[in-house]
Amino acid sequence: MQVAEQEFDHLGLLNPAQRLAAEYGERGDDDGFHAGPLLVIAGAGTGKTMTLAHRVAHMIIEGVSPERILLLTFTRRASQEMTRRVESIVRASARDAIPLPAGGLPWSGTFHSIANRLLRRFARNLGLDPGFSVLDRGDAADMIDVVRHEQKLTRTSRRFPKKDTCLAIYSRCVNTQRPLADTLDETYPWCADWADELAELFRHYVLRKQQCQSLDYDDLLLYWSHLVAEPEFAEEIGSWFDHVLVDEYQDTNLVQAQILNALKPDGSGVTVVGDDAQSIYSFRAADVENILGFPDQYMPSAKVITLEQNYRSTQPLLDSANCLIAESERQYRKNLFSERRDGGKPRYITVEDGDAEAEYVVTSILANRELGMALKDQAVLFRGAHHSDRLELELVRRNIPYVKFGGLKFLEAAHVKDLLSVLKWAENPRNEVAAFRVLKLLPGMGPANAARCFERLAVNEHCISALKEFRAPAAAAGEWPAFCSLMVSLGGAEIGDRGWQSQVSEVRRWYQPHLERIYDGIDTREADLEQLEQISGRYPTRERFLTELTLDPPSAAGDLAGDPLLDEDYLILSTVHSAKGQEWESVFVLNVTDGNFPSEFATGKPEMIEEERRLLYVAMTRAKQSLSLLSPLRFHVTQQRRDGDRHVYGARSRFMTDRLLATLDQRFAGRSEAEGAAFRVRSDKQIDVASRMREMW
């Protein structure tokens, strides 16, 4: 039995290309496992996660300490899944592997969470307070709005960008490392006249964050990049890790690529995994050039291994997807193949209009259900969230429950933000955004009184006990002592105390009467806060709890349209961007016409059109067995009478070339088919209308 265990092949489940990627490297003279830079091009459905997990496990089995492996992902869930798989593979191996620590891979996490940990370690070197706060997108936008108001940009005679647009412009400048003028010219041309005012706004926004000892999402990466821009710190941090692995490298921005290059300038131990054909997040400043140019930044060039065997889709579906992406000019050439030869060609369905499109999709979904395919195994994908409006009406009419991805997130709910703000203010008394939100929960504490209170705190060097000296307005006077006691209790707690989770219960008890006074739907909100209290038990410190939730928030039932979880089954509706990484048996893609695929807003630049091609490719490769591309012939004009019939005709998508159409089953589905079957001409009598018309003149 022992011999059998020793002969266990921990890479036995991998195909030849996956195995080559997983075991790339060799033992050096020091008996350590070393590898040069490696790029794994993992096509859709080719087992990217399995390959990366096996590579990490192989390193550990070869003697690499788990503490010396840095694994960077884009979501906490991906990091947790990767760690789980690595632990399983290492456990199954009978060879003398270094056991994983209790926490799994200590340095596995998202770019932002790893940045947060490093910045707290190097806080003094960066001029930061180790207890700095991390602002979520909502809090960052609120802070910009405060500065916007102070700069008198809310009272201009012409339209000034709103807070969310200002934050988006700021974020894009930071992540692309492009000047403000270029960003406005290329992405926000309607804001170009405000360049000077925006620059001033951003200067004061940065100053306000520094005064509050707060960092937004973009600051985490920016501070990390400045830290490793200094050779001394880059060498120190880089020396902590023998191997650095990055998942979904096609989604990295310029700052993230610079950080990776600074940590390992010679590429030693660097592995990046991704697929250039699935780079679809340029609106978040992701740069496909990072993965396209990765091999050539090293001498000699990085090793490139391509995974082409697809385990998701049938071959006819892959034939169409391969044909679509082959038209792209700059890419890593790959030809996905599958051992699944069953199933027919994908369908290209032409319909009359949006109503006919909705009718076809619903009828097909119900037909699939009758054949034994659950609603959950079917998905309808679209370019923009509003493209499913007509379909949703039809689903409601037909009593078909559905989930639509992309709604209110858990931490965006007002009552959740309220409770977290109390903890955030206690964690960092300089956090002005949290302070204002908490103070305004008390009756009579409007913006003016909240500002006076915060100023009093600032005079006392933000000592939380100074709250007792503030004279609260009459409406809040009765509740002020209890509030001060709560904040002093929270502020006096040692950060990292065991059992800190009791603070969440303490805050909930104080917040309960305010929750009942301010909001409706108390039962649902109380359930959310109870869930938040349960979640807190997973984190060793208050800081980790607040930061991790901010960087990678969970979703809530508020994401769901209707009450699908009360039903036995439900259909999936999703934008293509939200569908990336998912898969379903049957997929319907709406509005495959020019102006949607590609989007009319992307047709001005060749690189944007190429991203739109990749977006359609991602949509097509979500399907496992059945794929339908819907193309309406006409679109009704908005802003007309309810019974109006003004419309425009849609053009065939430029991606639907004759070569691609040859791989598809082309059909027309519309009312004309039914009408033709119902009415037939029975008489053979002929009328010479032409002669009669000539005789008229």
N, C-alpha and C positions, 0 to 999 in steps of 0.2 A: 504493500500500500504506500509505503514511504517512497519507493522508487517511482511509482506513478505520479506522486505529487511533485517530485523533483523534475520530472519530465514535462510538467504542465507548461504549455506554451501560452503565455499571457497575451501574445499578439495573434493567436490562432484564429480569431474571429474576423481579422482584417483581410481585405483583398490585397493583391500585390502592391498597388499604388499607395493604399493607406498604410500598409506595413512599411514601405520604403520611407514614408514621411514620419511615422512613429519612431523608428529606430535610427533615424539619420544622426550621425555622430560617431565618435569612437573614443576609446580609452587612451589617455595620454601617458606620458612618461611618469607622471605623478599618480597614476592609477585612477585619475578622476575622469568623469565622462564629459567630453568637450564636443562642441559642434560649431560650425561656422553659421553665417546668416542663412536662414531657410524661409522660403515663401511657398506656402501651400495654397494653390488655387483650387478651392473646393466648390465645384459646380452645384447647382440647386439639387438637393436631395441626395448628395453623395456621401453623407455620413461625416460631416465636418466635426460635429461635437464629439462623436466617437473617436475620430482620429486624434483630435487634440487631447482628449482625456487619456488615450493610450500613450501618447507621446510623454505627457507629464508622468504617468505611472511608470513608463519605461525608464525615465530618468531616475526616479526614486529607486526602482529595482536595481538600477546600475550603480546606486550608491550616492546619488545627489541628495543632500539634505533638503527636506521640504521647506525649511526656513530660508533656503537660498534660491527659491523659485518664485519669481514674480509673475503672476498670471493676471492680465488686464482684460476685462470684459466690458460690455456696455450696459448690462443690467445685473442687479444683485441676484436675480433668479438664475441667470446663466452661470454666474460664479458658483452658486450653491449646487446647481446641477452638475457642473464640472467637478467640483470637489467630491460630491457623492459618488460619481462614476470612478474617479481616481482611487478613492478608498476601496471600492468594490474590487477593482482590478488588482490592487496591491495585496488585498486580503486573500484573493484567490491564488496568488502566486506563492509557491512554497519556497522560493529562493530567499536568500538572506537580504531582504529589503529593509531599509530604515523605516520603522513604524511611523505612521503619521501622528502628529500631535493631536491632543484632544480636540482642537479647533479645526482639524483638517489641514488645509493649506493656509498658513498664517498670513501670507501675502497674496491672497486671491481676492479680487474685488473689482469694482468699477474704477475707471480712471479717476472719477471725482472722489470716491471714498478713500482710495490710496493717497490721493493728493491731500485730503483732509488729515490723514494720519501723519504724513510726512511734515506738513506745514506746522502741526502742533509740536512736533519734535524740534523743528528748526525755527520756532516762532521768534525767539529772541534774536536770531540772526537776521530775520526778515522785518524786525520792528513791529511784530504782532504780539498781542496778548494771547497766551496759550488758550485762554477761554473764549476766543472769538466766536461770534455767531455766524451761522450759514443761512443766508436769505434764500427762501424759495422764490420761484418766479413771481408769485403774487406779491410777496413782501418787497421784492426788488422793484416791481412796477409801482407799488405804493410809495416807496421812498423817492423814486424819480418824480412821481406826481407831486410830492411835497416840495421838492426842489423846483419843479416846474412852476408851481404856484408862487414860490418865493421870488423867482426870477421874473414874475409878472408875465409869463408866457401863456397864461390861461385867459388873459384879457387883451388879446391882440385883435386888430381889425380884420386880419386874414386868418384862415384856418391853420392852426399849429398842430403838429402831430400829437395824438393822444399818448398816454403813458405807455401802453403796450407796444405801440409802434416805436416810440423813443427807445424802449428797452431792446427791441429787436434790432434796431439800427446799431446801438451800442454793442450788443452781443456779436453782431456780424463783423463789426470793425475789429473787435478783440480776437475772434476766432480765425478770421482770414488774414489778420495782420495787414490789412489794407487801409490806406488813408480814408478819412471820413468822406472827402470829396469823391473819391472813386466809388465808395460804397453807395453814396446817394445817387451818383450818375448811373450806376449799373443796375441797382436794385430798387431804389426809392426815388426815382426822378422827380416825383411830385413834391418831394421835401427838399429839393436842391436849393431853393431860395432861402432856406432856413439854416444853411451850413454853419454860419457864425454863431447863431443862437444855440444850435444843437451842441457845438463844441463847448460853449460856455456852460450849457446845462450839464454835459458829461463831466466837465471839470469839477463842478460843484457836487455832482452825484458821487464822484470818487472821494472828494473831501469829506462829504457827509458819512460815507461808509467807513472811512478811516477814523473819524471822530467817534463813531459808534462801535468801532472794532467789529465790523461785520464784513463778510465776504459773500458775494453772490456766486452762482455756479461758475461763471466765466473767470472770476477772480481765482478760484481754486487752481485752475489750469495755468492761469497767467502767473500767479505767484510761484507755482512749481517750475514753470519754464524759466523764470528769472533766477530761481534758486540754482537750477542745474546749468544755467548759462555761465555760472562761475565755475571754472575748472576744478577748484578745490572741492566744492560740494558735489559736483557731478561725479567726480572720481570716488568720493566717499560713499555716496548712495549706490553708484554702480558696482562698487566692490562688495556690497552686501549680497548681491545676487549673481549666481553663476549662469542662470538662464532667465531670460525675459520672454514671455509669450503673450501675444496680443490676438484676441479673437475679433472677428468682423473688421479687419483692418481697412476694408474699403470705406468704412464709415468714419474713419478718423479725420480730424481737421488738421490744419497746418501746425497749430500749437502742440497737439498730441504727437505728431510726427517728429517735431523738434525735440520734445522731451525724450522720446525713445532714442533718437540719434545721439543726444547728449549723454544718456546713461551708458550706451554701448556704441561709441563712435566707430569701432572696427567691426561691429556686427557680431562679435563673439557671443554665442549663446542666444542669439535673437531668433525667434520663430514668429512669423506673422501668418495668420490664416484668414482667408477671405475670398470673395468672388467679385471681380471688377464688373461683371455683368449684373450684379445686384446692388450697385452703388446708386442709391435713389434719394439721398438725403442732403443734396446741395443746399437746400433751404435752411438747413442747420449748420451750414458751412463745411460739411463733409467734402473732402477733395479726392476725387478718384485718382488724381495724379500721384497720391501717396503710394497706392498699391501698384500703379502702372510703372512708376519710376523706382520702386524699391530695389530691384536687383542691381541696378547700375550705380547706386550710390556707394557700393563697396568694390574694392579691388582685392582679389578677383570677385566677379559678380556673385550674388547670392544664388544658392541652389534653388531651382524652381521645380516643384512637383505638382502635377495636375491630377486631380481626382475627377474622373469622368463617368464612373459607373453609378447610375442613378437607382435608388432603391424605393422611390416614391411613385413614379408615373409609368404609364404604359409607353411602349416605343412610338406608337403613332402620335401621342402628345409631345414626346421629345423631338420627333422629326420636325414638327411645326415650330417649337421653341428654338431649336437649333437653326432653322431657316431664318427666323426673325433676327436672332442676335448675330448671325453671320454677316448681316449687312452693315454692322458697326465697323467703322474704319479703324479705330485703335482699341485693341483688346488682346487678352491672352486667348489664343484660339483653343477652343475645346469642342468636343463633339459628344454630348451626353448620350449614353446608351443604357438600355435596360434589358433584363432577361424577361420582363413581362411583355409578351407579344399580343396579349389579348386586347380586346376593345377596338372600337372603330376610330375613324379620324375625328379630330375636334370639329365642331360645327361652327360655321360662320352664318349667322341668321340675320337676314335683312327683314326689318319690320317697318310698318308704315310710320309710326310715331311712338311717343313715350307710353301712351295707353296700351298700344299693341305690344310693346316691349314688356310692360308689366304683366299683361295677360299671358304672354308666352312663358315668362319665367315662372309665374305662379302655377300654371297648368303643368309645366315640366316638373316642378318641384313636387307637386302632389302625385304625379305619375310615378316619379322615382320612389316616393314614400310607399305607394301601393305595391311596388316591386320589392319592398323590404329595406330601402335605404332610409335611415333615420334623418330627420330634419337637421340634426346636429352635424351630420356628415355632408351637408350641402352648404355652400356659401355663395353669396352674391357680392361681387367686388365692384368698386367704382372709383373714378379718378377724384371726384370731389364729394363731400358729405351730402350736399344737396341733391346729387344725382339720383338718390334713392327715394325722393319725396313721393312720386307717383306710385312706386312699388309699395311703399309703406302703407299708403291708403288702401291699396288692393289687398295687402296682407291682413289688415285690420278687418276689411269687409269680408274676407274669406275665413276669418277666425284662425289665422296662422300666427302663433307666437314667434317672436324673433328677438335677437340681441343685436344691437348696433354698437359697434366699437367706436369709442371716441366721445365721451361725455364728461360729466363732472367727476373729478377724481376725489378720493377720500379726503386728502388734506386740503382740498379747495373748499370743502363744506365749511360754512361760517362757524358753526358751533365747535368743530374740531380745531379750527385755527384759533378760536378763543381760548380753549383749554391749553393748547400747546404754547400760546403766547405767554401765559402766566409762567410756565416752566422756562421758556426762552429768556424772559426778562430776569428771572431769578438766576439763571445761568450766566447772563451777561447784562449787568445793570446799565450798560451803555447802549443797549439795543433799543433805539428810539422807536422803531416800527412796532415792536412787541409792546413797549411801554404804552404807547398811545392806544393800541387796540385794547389792552387790559383796562386802562383807566376809563376809557369810554364805555365800558360795560356797566360802570356805576351810574346810578341816576344823577343827573345834573352835571356830570363831568363831560362837557362838550370839548371841542378842540382847544378853546382858549384856556379853560381850566386845566386840561391835560398838559398844555404847553407850560403853564405856570408851575405845575407840579414837577415836570421834568427839569425845568430850569433850576428849581430849588434843589433837586437831587444833584444836578451838575455842579452847583456851588459847593456842595458837600462832597465833592469828588466821587459822586455816584455811590455813596454809601447807602444801602437800601434802608437802613434803620432811620435815615433822615426823613422818610415818608411821614413819620409820626409828628414831625414839626410843621408839616403842611396843613394849612387850614382849609379843609374841604368845603365845598358849597353846601348850603343847608340841606338840599335833597339827598346828599351822600353822607352827611355828617353821622347819621345813626349807624351806617355800615362801615365807616372808615376805620375804627379801631380793629375790627375783626379782619379787615383786609390787610392792614399794616402788620398784624400779628402773623398772618399767613405768609406774607412776603419775607418778613424777617426770619421766620422758621425755614422757609425754602432757601433763602440766601445764606443762612448760616450753616446749612447742611454741607458736609464735606463732599466734594465732587468725588464720585467713585465709591461712596459708602455702600456697603452691602445692604440690600433691602431698600434701596432708594425708591423702589416702585411704590412704596406706601405714600410717596409724595403725590402720585397721580390720584390716589383715593382722596387725599386731603384736599387737593384742588377741586376734585369733582364735588365734594360736599359743599365747599364754599360757592362753587359755580351754579349749583342746582337751582336756587331761587332766581338767579339772573337768567338762566336758560328758560325757565318757565315764564318769566316776565317778557323776554325779548322775542321768543320764537313760538311758532305753531308746530304741530306734528311732533310733540315731545317724545312719544314712544320710540319713534325711529331714531331720533337724535340721541336719546339715552342709550339705545342699543349700540350706536356708533361709538359713544364714549366708553361704554363697557368693553367693546372690542379693542379700543385704544389702550385701555388699562391692561387687558390680557396680552397685547402685543408688547407692552413695556417689559414684561417678564423675561423676554428673550435677550435683553441688553444688560451688560454688566454695569454701565454707568449712565447717568443722565445725559451727559454730552454725546455718547455714542447713540443713544436713543433718539435724541433730537436731530443729530446730524444725519444719521442713516435714513431716517424717515424723510427728511428734507431732500436728500440726494436721490433716493429711489423709493418714492411713495407707493403704497399699495393702492389698488383700485377699490371702489366701493360698489354696492348694488346700484348706486346712482348712475353707473355706466349703462345699465340695462334699460332698454326701451320696453315699457309695459311691465308685466310681471311674469316673465318667461319661466322663472325658477319655480313658479307654482304649477307649471304644466309639466307633462311627461316628456316633452321634447320641444326644441325651438330651433328656428333657422338662424344662420349667421349672416349678418350684413356688416360689411367692413370696407373702409377705404383700402386701396392697395398698399399704401404706406403702413397701415396698421396690421395688414395681413402678412407682412414679411416674416418668415420663419414658421408660418402655419401651413397646414395642409388639410385638404378635404377630398372626399371621394368624387364629388361633383362640384364644379365651379362655373358660375355664370358671370361674365364680365359685361357691364352695361356701357352703352354709348361709345363703342369702338368706332369713332368717326373723327375726322380732322377737326381740331378745335377742342377735343377731349383727349384723344391719344394721337398726336401730341396735343397738350393743352395750348389754347390760343395765346396764353401768356408766355409760352416757352419757344415760340417759333422765330424769335428774333436772333437767336444765337445757335450756331451749329452744335456747341457742346450741350446746350439745354435740350435740343431735339434728341441728341444721343441719350441723355438721361431719361427722356420720355420713352424712348425705345426700351431702355432697361426696365422702366416701370411696367410696361406691358409684358415684358419677358417675365418679371417677377409674378405678375398676375397669372400668366399662363402656367407657370411651373408650380403653382399651388395645387393644381388638380392631380389626383391620383388615377382616376379612371375615366372621367367624363368632363369635357370642357366645351362651353358654348360662348362664342363671342357675338354680342348683340349689336347691330348697327341700324339705328332708326333712320328713315329716309328724310323725315322732316321734324322740325322742332317748333313748337308754338312760341310766339313772341310773348314775353312777359309784359306786365303793365298794360293790359288791355281788358275790355269788359269780360266778365265771366263766360259769356256765351260767344266771345270773339273767336275768329278762326284765322287770324293773321299768323303766318308761319314762314320759316325759311327752310331751305333744303340743305341737309348735311352732306358734305363731301366725303367720299371714301377715304379712310385714313391712309396717309402716305406710307404707313408701315405695311398695309395690306397689298403688297406687290403681287404681280401675277405668279411669281415663283412661290410665294407663301400661300396664296390662295389655292395653288395646286395641291397643297398638303391638307387642305380643309374640305369638309363636306359642306358645300354651299346650298343654302335653302332660302326660300322666301316664306315667311309666316305672317299672314294678315287676314283681314276680313274678306278680301277678294276671293280666297279659296272657298270659304263657306258660302259666299254669295254665288259663286259659280256652280257649286254643287246643288244649290237650292233652286236655281232658275235655269231652264233649258228651252231653247227655241224649238218649237214643234213643227212649224210650217216651213215649206221650201219656197214659198212665194217670193218673187223678186220685184223690187220697186225701182224704176229708172228715175231716181231723184236728180241725177245729173242733167238729163234732158229737160225736166221740168224747170230746173233753175236757169238753164240757158234760155228757155222760152219766156222767162220773166222779163228779159231785156231785149 
